[in-house]
Amino acid sequence: MSAEHNSVGTSSKTANVSAHFKKDDETDKQIYRPISLLCVPGKLMEHAVATLIATHISEHNLGHPHQWAYKKCHSTELLLTKMIEDWKRALDNNLVVGIAFVDFRKAFDFIPHHVLVEKLRGVAGNLLCWIKNLLADCTQVTVENGIQSETLPVKFGVPQGSVLGHTLFSLFCRNLPDIAGVRQSKIHMYADDTTIYVAESSPDKVVIVLNSVLQKLYEWCCHNHLIYPSAVKQSV
């Protein structure tokens, strides 16, 4: 029924959210991780859609080579090997390497639906309608010790706890690695973790180029209505 009518049932769009303790101080609310649970039938349909999209991207070589998550032969180990080899090669050529580690973890929750839909315009009509319906009227409730909160709307972000969420996030950020532009700078993404690095002849040039790329990242976030993430810079 979901595929035939380009619609997703209400129950499939309501997430039950619980707080998962990570580590350290249990009284610190900042270290708890929200876990969203969705109904199984809806996730089965999402899996079919995600497989369809992934197959199309793979067959037509539409994925960005600097996006390393959620696809075959793009593991964290291979990404680390690639970056370390780049850094070693630069150092062997007496260049200075500047690195910015960028945390996009909040982006999952703040992606504007209208911008995401615009980026999916190449998706076939019925499938696009289905995805638009999936994003519309999502809700969530918090469940803790058998007590349930009121149901609240979710107006931003990819559906948490969903099968399709990671695919939608990757498509949203597909053009982000291209903002580097400069030959000696690169951007690699693994899900919401982004690494920017540049190689130049002096620390001063590294700072100039790295700040230029970070400025472009800021402009990309503004254009896509995202909150600018935090970044930690290091020089090697």
C-alpha positions as CSV (number, residue, x, y, z in Angstrom):
1,M,0.0,0.0,0.0
2,S,2.8,2.4,0.8
3,A,4.4,2.1,-2.6
4,E,1.1,2.1,-4.5
5,H,-0.2,5.3,-2.9
6,N,3.2,7.1,-2.6
7,S,2.5,7.4,1.2
8,V,3.9,6.2,4.5
9,G,1.6,5.2,7.3
10,T,1.5,7.5,10.4
11,S,2.7,4.7,12.7
12,S,5.9,4.4,10.5
13,K,6.7,8.1,11.0
14,T,6.4,8.2,14.8
15,A,9.6,7.5,16.7
16,N,9.8,6.3,20.2
17,V,12.9,8.0,21.7
18,S,14.8,6.8,24.8
19,A,18.0,8.1,26.4
20,H,21.0,5.8,26.2
21,F,23.8,6.3,28.7
22,K,27.2,6.5,27.0
23,K,29.9,6.9,29.7
24,D,31.2,8.9,32.7
25,D,28.8,10.9,34.9
26,E,25.2,9.6,34.8
27,T,23.9,12.9,36.1
28,D,25.3,14.8,33.1
29,K,22.4,14.9,30.6
30,Q,24.7,16.1,27.8
31,I,26.4,12.6,27.5
32,Y,23.1,10.7,27.0
33,R,22.5,9.6,23.4
34,P,18.9,9.6,22.1
35,I,17.9,6.3,20.5
36,S,14.9,6.5,18.1
37,L,12.9,3.3,17.4
38,L,10.5,3.0,14.4
39,C,8.1,0.3,13.5
40,V,9.5,-2.7,11.6
41,P,7.1,-2.8,8.6
42,G,8.0,0.8,7.7
43,K,11.7,0.1,8.0
44,L,11.3,-2.9,5.6
45,M,9.9,-0.5,2.9
46,E,12.7,2.0,3.6
47,H,15.2,-0.8,3.1
48,A,13.8,-1.6,-0.3
49,V,13.9,2.1,-1.3
50,A,17.5,2.5,0.1
51,T,18.6,-0.5,-1.9
52,L,17.0,0.9,-5.1
53,I,18.7,4.3,-4.6
54,A,22.1,2.7,-3.8
55,T,22.0,0.5,-6.8
56,H,21.1,3.4,-9.1
57,I,24.0,5.5,-7.7
58,S,26.4,2.6,-8.0
59,E,25.4,1.7,-11.6
60,H,25.6,5.2,-12.8
61,N,28.7,6.2,-10.8
62,L,26.9,9.1,-9.1
63,G,28.4,8.8,-5.7
64,H,31.2,11.2,-4.6
65,P,34.6,9.4,-4.2
66,H,35.3,11.4,-1.1
67,Q,32.2,10.2,0.7
68,W,33.3,7.0,2.5
69,A,30.3,5.8,4.5
70,Y,27.3,3.5,3.6
71,K,28.8,1.9,0.5
72,K,31.1,-1.0,-0.4
73,C,34.9,-0.7,-0.4
74,H,34.7,2.6,1.5
75,S,35.5,1.6,5.1
76,T,37.1,3.7,7.8
77,E,40.3,1.7,7.4
78,L,40.6,2.5,3.8
79,L,39.9,6.2,4.4
80,L,42.5,6.4,7.1
81,T,45.0,4.7,4.9
82,K,44.2,7.1,2.0
83,M,44.6,10.2,4.2
84,I,47.8,9.0,6.0
85,E,49.4,8.2,2.6
86,D,48.5,11.7,1.4
87,W,50.0,13.3,4.5
88,K,53.2,11.2,4.4
89,R,53.7,12.1,0.7
90,A,53.3,15.8,1.4
91,L,55.8,15.6,4.3
92,D,58.3,13.7,2.1
93,N,58.0,16.6,-0.3
94,N,58.9,19.0,2.6
95,L,55.4,20.5,2.7
96,V,53.4,21.5,5.8
97,V,50.1,19.8,6.3
98,G,47.1,21.5,8.0
99,I,44.2,19.5,9.1
100,A,40.7,20.5,10.3
101,F,38.5,17.9,11.9
102,V,34.8,19.0,11.5
103,D,31.9,17.5,13.5
104,F,28.7,17.5,11.6
105,R,26.8,15.3,14.0
106,K,24.1,17.9,14.6
107,A,23.4,18.1,10.9
108,F,21.3,15.0,10.9
109,D,18.8,16.8,13.1
110,F,18.7,20.1,11.3
111,I,18.6,19.3,7.6
112,P,15.7,21.4,6.1
113,H,13.3,19.2,4.3
114,H,12.6,21.6,1.5
115,V,16.4,21.8,0.7
116,L,16.7,18.0,0.8
117,V,13.8,17.6,-1.6
118,E,15.3,20.1,-4.0
119,K,18.5,18.1,-4.0
120,L,16.5,14.9,-4.9
121,R,14.9,16.4,-8.0
122,G,16.7,13.8,-10.1
123,V,14.8,11.0,-8.4
124,A,11.9,9.6,-10.4
125,G,8.5,11.1,-9.8
126,N,6.7,8.4,-7.7
127,L,9.8,7.7,-5.6
128,L,10.3,11.4,-4.9
129,C,6.6,11.7,-3.8
130,W,7.1,8.7,-1.5
131,I,10.2,10.3,0.1
132,K,8.5,13.7,0.5
133,N,5.6,11.9,2.2
134,L,8.1,10.1,4.5
135,L,9.5,13.4,5.6
136,A,6.2,15.1,6.1
137,D,4.4,15.0,9.4
138,C,7.0,13.0,11.3
139,T,6.5,12.9,15.1
140,Q,8.3,11.6,18.1
141,V,7.6,10.7,21.7
142,T,10.0,10.2,24.6
143,V,9.6,7.0,26.6
144,E,11.4,6.5,29.9
145,N,10.6,4.0,32.6
146,G,7.3,3.2,31.0
147,I,6.3,6.9,31.0
148,Q,5.5,8.5,27.6
149,S,5.7,12.2,26.8
150,E,3.3,14.1,24.6
151,T,3.7,13.6,20.8
152,L,5.7,16.4,19.2
153,P,6.3,17.2,15.5
154,V,9.7,16.7,13.9
155,K,10.1,19.5,11.3
156,F,13.8,19.2,10.5
157,G,16.4,16.5,9.9
158,V,16.4,13.1,8.3
159,P,14.3,10.5,10.1
160,Q,16.3,9.3,13.1
161,G,16.3,5.5,13.6
162,S,15.4,5.0,10.0
163,V,17.0,2.9,7.3
164,L,16.9,5.6,4.7
165,G,18.2,8.4,6.9
166,H,21.9,7.8,6.2
167,T,21.3,7.6,2.4
168,L,19.4,10.9,2.5
169,F,22.1,12.6,4.5
170,S,24.8,11.4,2.0
171,L,22.7,12.7,-0.9
172,F,22.2,16.1,0.9
173,C,26.0,16.4,1.4
174,R,27.1,15.0,-1.9
175,N,28.6,18.2,-3.3
176,L,30.3,19.3,-0.1
177,P,33.7,17.8,-0.8
178,D,33.8,19.8,-4.0
179,I,34.1,23.1,-2.2
180,A,37.8,22.5,-1.5
181,G,38.7,23.6,-5.0
182,V,42.4,24.2,-4.5
183,R,44.6,21.4,-5.8
184,Q,46.5,21.0,-2.5
185,S,43.4,20.8,-0.4
186,K,41.0,17.9,0.1
187,I,37.8,17.1,2.0
188,H,36.8,13.6,3.0
189,M,33.6,12.6,4.7
190,Y,32.7,9.5,6.7
191,A,29.0,10.0,7.6
192,D,28.9,13.2,9.8
193,D,32.7,13.2,10.4
194,T,34.5,15.5,7.9
195,T,38.3,15.9,7.5
196,I,39.7,18.9,5.6
197,Y,43.5,19.0,4.9
198,V,45.8,21.1,2.9
199,A,49.5,20.9,2.0
200,E,51.6,24.0,1.4
201,S,55.2,25.2,1.5
202,S,54.9,27.1,4.8
203,P,52.7,27.2,8.0
204,D,51.4,30.7,7.0
205,K,50.2,29.4,3.6
206,V,48.6,26.5,5.3
207,V,46.6,28.8,7.6
208,I,45.5,31.0,4.7
209,V,44.3,28.1,2.5
210,L,42.7,26.2,5.4
211,N,40.8,29.2,6.5
212,S,39.7,29.8,2.9
213,V,38.3,26.3,2.7
214,L,36.6,26.7,6.1
215,Q,35.0,29.9,4.9
216,K,33.7,28.0,1.9
217,L,32.3,25.4,4.3
218,Y,30.6,28.2,6.2
219,E,29.1,29.6,3.0
220,W,27.9,26.0,2.0
221,C,26.2,25.7,5.3
222,C,24.5,29.0,5.0
223,H,23.3,28.2,1.4
224,N,21.9,24.9,2.6
225,H,20.4,26.4,5.8
226,L,22.6,24.3,8.2
227,I,24.2,25.3,11.5
228,Y,27.9,25.8,11.0
229,P,29.7,23.0,12.8
230,S,32.7,23.2,15.2
231,A,36.2,22.6,13.7
232,V,39.5,21.7,15.4
233,K,42.6,22.7,13.4
234,Q,46.0,21.1,13.7
235,S,49.2,21.6,11.8
236,V,51.8,18.8,11.1
